């Protein structure tokens, strides 16, 4: 059986990206591999083995264009309202909390935030299928 292990995004500024993911999601550097033309930084926390892989291409100074194919990364939290307040206090500029319903039943409560490179991240209240 296959197991999802990481998602990779290209970032311009390693320090800013590592700080964002640490502040927002408590992700720490699990490994860092420096190569001639690029650096790979693997971030994770104690909640799961799934990692965010930051690829820093040396010499890249212009922001990447996420294009129209990238959607978002999603994380689930125990207390959405507390996390939203924490994100605001940390200056991470979260969007407003949204309640998403179908036929009168709550499917999800969530907000979005963007990392320093413009990648969208959905923060969901643990509920239903989002655990």
Secondary structure, 3 states (H helix, E strand, C coil): CCCCCEEEEECCCHHHHHHHHHHHHCCEEEEEEECCCEEEEEEEECCEEEEEEEEEECCCCCCCCCCCCCCCEEEEECCHHHHHHHHHHCCCCCCCCEEEEECCEEEEEEEEEECCCCCEEEEEECECCEC
